[in-house]
């Protein structure tokens, strides 16, 4: 998983103290937005959230990338 496509620049959100990707990832974990139906977070479920949220935060100037590796492996549970 990466914060942007190769041709894009990752955006810093100074008002939040993080880059857009980090902010969206922390938001997913803090607020449970990156959970799958089993109520655990996997790379794929987190990517579903950040791939929606990052473009929203950056006016579509940044789009995360995910190659799908380890997509269903649970990595976190609130």
C-alpha positions in Angstrom: 0.0 0.0 0.0 1.3 3.4 -0.9 0.0 6.9 -0.2 -0.2 8.0 -3.8 0.2 6.9 -7.4 3.7 7.2 -8.9 2.9 10.3 -10.8 1.4 12.1 -7.8 2.8 14.0 -4.8 1.6 13.0 -1.4 -0.3 15.9 0.2 0.5 17.2 3.7 -2.5 18.4 5.8 -0.9 20.9 8.0 -4.1 21.6 9.9 -4.3 17.9 11.0 -0.5 17.5 11.6 -0.3 14.6 9.1 -0.2 13.7 5.5 -3.6 12.9 3.9 -2.8 9.1 3.8 -1.6 9.0 7.4 -4.6 11.0 8.6 -7.1 8.8 6.7 -5.4 5.6 8.1 -5.4 6.9 11.7 -9.0 8.0 11.2 -10.0 4.5 10.0 -8.4 2.9 13.0 -9.5 5.5 15.6 -13.1 5.5 14.4 -13.5 1.9 13.1 -14.0 3.1 9.5 -11.6 0.5 8.1 -13.2 -2.6 9.4 -14.5 -5.5 7.4 -17.8 -7.3 8.3 -15.9 -9.5 10.9 -15.0 -6.2 12.8 -11.3 -6.6 12.1 -9.1 -4.5 9.9 -7.3 -6.1 7.0 -5.0 -4.4 4.4 -7.9 -4.6 2.0 -10.5 -3.1 4.4 -8.2 -0.3 5.4 -7.4 0.4 1.7 -11.2 0.6 1.0 -11.4 3.5 3.5 -8.2 5.4 2.6 -8.9 5.0 -1.2 -12.2 6.8 -0.5 -11.0 9.3 2.1 -7.7 10.5 0.7 -9.0 11.8 -2.7 -11.8 13.5 -0.7 -9.2 15.2 1.6 -7.0 16.3 -1.3 -9.6 17.4 -4.0 -8.7 14.3 -6.0 -5.0 15.2 -6.2 -3.9 12.1 -4.4 -5.0 8.5 -4.9 -3.5 5.7 -2.7 -2.3 2.5 -4.4 -2.6 -1.1 -3.2 -1.2 -4.2 -4.9 -3.5 -6.5 -2.9 -0.8 -8.4 -1.0 -2.1 -9.8 2.4 -5.5 -8.3 1.6 -7.5 -10.6 3.9 -5.1 -11.1 6.7 -6.5 -9.5 9.9 -4.0 -7.0 11.3 -6.0 -5.1 13.9 -9.2 -5.4 15.9 -10.6 -2.6 18.0 
